[in-house]
């Protein structure tokens, strides 16, 4: 079995597959290995719509083999240890692979165990989450089954992939109950470990209007730490001045949970992570993705330390920059001039047939694509989310042509 690769990519999700595809389009002779143990490849952005009952779950999954670039060597194993001093990665299966250049992009880890009492109860007692493939349909069951009482939607005090997801499903749910004449019977609450509904003022103003329209109650600096499934209660730590100042317990009929998130443990506990960082992100330059201590190591996607929104749209803008960096290093040993601006995009579903397309950079300044005010709720942008973006992902992004 081949043990050494010119470029070794850890992670076969959006970032790893699209990056490899773009690299091969630049130079078909590149020697690329991809380490990923998965049988399935998921289009996760559509799980919000599955939870809202307007997207087919089966259309969000394909086999990993079907998206793997033909020219790449697929190492169907799980990365376990990094030895950047020796340019090596060891897998859980005990194999050791070496590289000239390493790209770390295994995605983000969902830390369900940090919520006490949750284990064994996801998918039961009105407890759900669109962050899991098999749970998204249960979210829709919860919407249909909730006729009165409190519906809680949570967002943790950690960075999360698709920061808008915790509230998108809340807006769909509120719209669902409105359409069924249940707005006065179902009491919708948003509990967030953060300080605001959205970090970009232009879009925040619209979302505050959406919240007012649905009569949603917001509770910031509230971090979910426990669920009591039998009594249907949720326990939140309440923060003041960066410290826990107390706890509140809230009854629920249903609860949609966004779990705390971090880098995967094998990254967090490696020499590649930011020293003493609780989340364990890979320590890279935010403009070039080059590791700050190991110059032949790079990272993009959710696991990197770049302070942008962790979204697929960000990966789409990161990949071409990293392609330019790697090709330049391989051919001349010099860095490329390409730089990443921190672009992120969040298609904020605000109801059935309504969407705000938020696009912004590192400074939280809007970077809009279309020649109209994207802070307005639009039917056309909702259709793009529902129909165009999934097609673009499977047919263009993963094969490196978008």
Residue pairs with C-beta under 8 A, 6 or more apart in sequence:
1 95
2 33
2 73
3 95
3 96
3 97
3 98
4 97
4 98
4 99
5 31
5 32
5 33
5 73
5 97
5 98
5 99
5 100
6 30
6 31
6 32
6 99
6 100
6 101
6 330
7 23
7 30
7 31
7 32
7 33
7 99
7 100
7 101
7 102
7 103
7 326
8 32
8 33
8 35
8 89
8 97
8 98
8 99
8 101
8 102
8 103
9 16
9 19
9 20
9 32
9 33
9 34
9 35
9 72
9 102
9 103
9 105
10 16
10 35
10 36
10 79
10 89
10 102
10 103
10 104
10 105
10 106
11 34
11 35
11 36
11 104
11 105
11 106
11 107
11 301
11 303
12 34
12 35
12 36
12 38
12 41
12 64
12 67
12 68
12 74
13 36
13 41
13 105
13 106
13 107
13 301
14 301
14 312
14 315
14 393
14 397
14 398
15 105
15 107
15 300
15 301
15 302
15 315
15 318
15 319
16 34
16 36
16 103
16 105
16 106
16 301
17 34
17 41
17 67
17 68
17 69
17 398
18 315
18 316
18 319
18 397
18 398
18 400
19 103
19 105
19 300
19 319
19 322
19 323
20 32
20 34
20 69
20 72
20 400
21 69
21 398
21 399
21 400
21 401
22 319
22 320
22 323
22 400
23 30
23 32
23 323
23 326
23 327
23 400
24 30
24 32
24 69
24 71
24 72
24 400
25 400
25 401
26 323
26 327
27 327
28 71
30 71
30 330
31 73
32 69
32 71
32 72
32 73
33 72
33 73
33 74
33 75
33 97
33 99
34 68
34 69
34 72
34 73
34 74
34 75
35 75
35 77
35 78
35 79
35 89
35 91
35 97
36 64
36 74
36 75
36 76
36 106
37 76
37 77
37 78
37 92
38 64
39 63
39 64
40 61
40 62
40 63
40 64
41 61
41 62
41 63
41 64
41 66
41 67
42 60
42 61
42 133
43 59
43 60
43 61
43 390
43 393
43 394
44 60
44 161
44 162
44 312
45 162
45 312
45 347
45 385
45 389
45 390
45 393
46 55
46 59
46 60
46 390
47 60
47 130
47 131
47 133
47 136
48 130
48 136
48 165
48 168
48 169
48 172
48 349
49 55
49 172
49 349
49 385
49 386
50 56
50 57
50 60
50 130
50 136
50 137
50 139
50 140
51 128
51 130
51 136
51 137
51 139
51 140
51 143
51 169
51 172
51 256
52 139
52 140
52 143
52 169
52 172
52 173
52 176
52 349
52 352
53 140
53 143
53 144
53 176
54 352
54 386
55 386
57 133
57 136
57 137
59 390
60 133
60 390
61 133
62 394
64 74
65 74
67 394
67 398
68 74
69 399
69 400
75 91
75 95
75 97
77 91
77 92
77 93
77 95
78 91
78 92
78 93
78 266
79 89
79 90
79 91
79 92
79 106
79 266
80 90
80 91
80 92
80 266
81 89
81 90
81 266
81 270
82 88
82 89
82 102
82 104
82 266
82 267
82 270
82 271
82 272
83 89
83 90
83 271
84 102
84 271
84 272
84 291
84 293
84 294
84 297
85 271
86 98
87 98
87 99
87 100
87 102
87 296
88 96
88 97
88 98
88 99
89 96
89 97
89 98
89 99
89 102
90 96
90 97
91 97
99 296
100 296
100 330
101 296
101 297
101 298
101 326
101 329
101 330
102 296
102 297
102 298
103 297
103 298
103 299
103 300
103 322
103 326
104 267
104 272
104 282
104 297
104 298
104 299
104 303
104 304
105 299
105 300
105 301
105 303
105 304
106 264
106 267
106 303
107 161
107 264
107 301
107 302
107 303
108 160
108 161
108 261
108 262
108 263
108 264
108 302
108 303
108 310
109 261
109 262
109 263
109 264
109 265
110 131
110 132
110 259
110 261
111 158
111 259
111 260
111 261
111 262
112 118
112 119
112 122
112 259
113 119
114 225
114 259
114 260
115 224
115 225
115 226
115 227
115 257
115 259
115 260
116 225
116 226
116 227
116 235
117 226
117 227
117 228
117 229
118 127
118 227
118 229
118 257
121 127
121 227
121 229
122 128
122 129
122 132
122 135
122 257
123 134
123 135
123 138
124 229
125 229
125 230
125 232
126 142
126 145
126 146
126 232
126 252
126 253
126 254
126 255
127 227
127 229
127 254
127 255
127 257
128 135
128 138
128 139
128 142
128 254
128 255
128 256
128 257
129 135
129 139
129 256
129 257
129 258
129 259
130 136
130 139
130 165
130 169
130 256
131 165
131 257
131 258
131 259
139 169
139 256
142 254
142 256
143 172
143 173
143 176
143 177
143 254
145 254
146 177
146 182
146 186
146 253
146 254
147 182
147 185
147 186
148 182
148 185
148 186
148 253
149 185
149 186
149 187
149 251
149 252
149 253
150 186
150 187
150 188
150 189
150 250
150 251
150 252
150 253
151 173
151 177
151 186
151 187
151 188
151 189
151 252
151 253
151 254
151 255
151 256
152 189
152 191
152 234
152 250
152 252
152 254
152 255
152 256
153 166
153 167
153 169
153 170
153 173
153 188
153 189
153 190
153 191
153 255
153 256
154 166
154 190
154 191
154 192
154 224
154 234
154 255
154 256
154 257
154 258
155 163
155 166
155 167
155 190
155 191
155 192
155 193
155 194
155 258
156 193
156 223
156 224
156 258
156 259
156 260
156 261
157 193
157 194
157 223
157 239
157 260
158 193
158 260
158 261
158 262
158 279
159 261
159 279
159 310
160 166
160 258
160 261
160 310
161 261
161 302
161 310
161 311
162 309
162 310
162 311
162 312
162 346
163 309
163 310
163 311
163 346
164 198
164 346
164 347
164 348
164 358
165 258
166 190
166 192
166 256
166 258
167 190
167 197
167 207
167 348
168 348
168 349
168 350
169 256
170 188
170 190
170 216
170 256
171 210
171 214
171 348
171 349
171 350
171 351
171 354
172 349
172 351
172 352
173 188
173 256
174 183
174 188
174 214
174 215
174 216
174 351
175 214
175 351
175 352
175 354
176 352
177 183
177 185
177 186
177 188
178 214
179 352
183 214
183 215
186 253
187 217
188 214
188 215
188 216
188 217
189 216
189 217
189 218
189 219
189 250
190 197
190 211
190 216
190 217
190 218
190 219
191 219
191 222
191 224
191 234
191 236
191 250
192 218
192 219
192 220
192 221
192 222
193 221
193 222
193 223
193 224
193 239
194 220
194 221
195 220
195 221
196 204
196 220
197 204
197 207
197 208
197 211
197 218
198 204
198 207
198 348
198 358
199 364
200 358
200 360
200 364
200 365
200 366
201 364
202 366
202 375
203 348
203 356
203 358
203 360
203 366
203 375
205 375
206 350
206 356
206 375
206 376
206 377
207 348
207 350
207 356
210 350
210 351
210 377
211 218
219 236
221 238
221 239
221 240
222 236
222 237
222 238
222 239
222 248
223 236
223 237
223 239
224 234
224 235
224 236
224 257
225 235
225 236
225 237
225 247
226 234
226 235
227 233
227 234
227 235
227 255
227 257
228 234
228 235
232 251
232 252
232 253
233 249
233 250
233 251
233 252
234 249
234 250
234 252
234 255
235 247
235 248
235 249
236 247
236 248
236 249
236 250
237 244
237 246
237 247
238 244
238 245
238 246
238 247
238 248
239 245
261 279
262 268
262 278
262 279
262 280
263 273
263 279
263 280
263 281
263 282
263 303
264 280
264 303
265 280
267 273
267 280
267 281
267 282
267 303
268 279
268 280
269 280
271 293
271 294
272 282
272 283
272 291
272 294
272 297
272 299
273 280
273 281
273 282
273 283
274 280
274 281
274 282
274 283
274 305
275 283
277 283
277 305
281 303
281 304
281 305
282 291
282 297
282 299
282 303
282 304
282 305
283 291
283 292
283 293
283 305
284 290
284 291
284 292
284 298
284 299
284 304
284 305
284 306
285 291
285 292
286 305
286 306
286 307
286 308
286 340
286 342
286 362
287 339
287 340
288 321
288 325
288 335
288 336
288 338
288 339
288 340
289 298
289 299
289 300
289 304
289 306
289 318
289 321
289 322
289 325
289 340
290 297
290 298
290 325
290 335
291 297
291 298
291 299
296 329
298 322
298 325
298 326
299 305
300 306
300 315
300 318
300 319
300 322
301 310
301 314
301 315
301 318
302 310
306 314
306 318
306 340
306 342
307 342
307 362
308 314
308 342
308 343
308 344
308 361
308 362
309 344
309 345
309 346
309 360
310 344
311 344
311 345
311 346
312 393
312 397
313 343
313 344
313 345
313 346
313 359
314 343
314 344
314 345
316 397
316 402
317 340
317 341
317 343
318 340
320 338
321 336
321 338
321 339
321 340
324 336
324 337
324 338
325 335
325 336
325 338
327 336
328 334
328 335
328 336
329 335
329 336
341 361
341 362
341 367
342 361
342 362
342 363
343 359
343 360
343 361
343 367
344 359
344 360
344 361
345 357
345 358
345 359
345 360
346 358
346 359
347 355
347 356
347 357
347 358
347 381
347 384
347 385
347 389
348 355
348 356
348 357
348 358
349 355
349 382
349 385
350 356
350 377
351 377
352 382
353 379
353 382
354 377
354 378
354 379
354 382
355 377
355 378
355 379
355 381
355 382
355 384
355 385
356 374
356 375
356 376
356 377
356 378
356 381
357 368
357 369
357 370
357 374
357 378
357 381
357 384
358 366
358 374
358 375
359 366
359 367
359 368
359 369
359 374
360 366
360 367
361 367
366 374
366 375
368 374
374 381
392 402
396 402
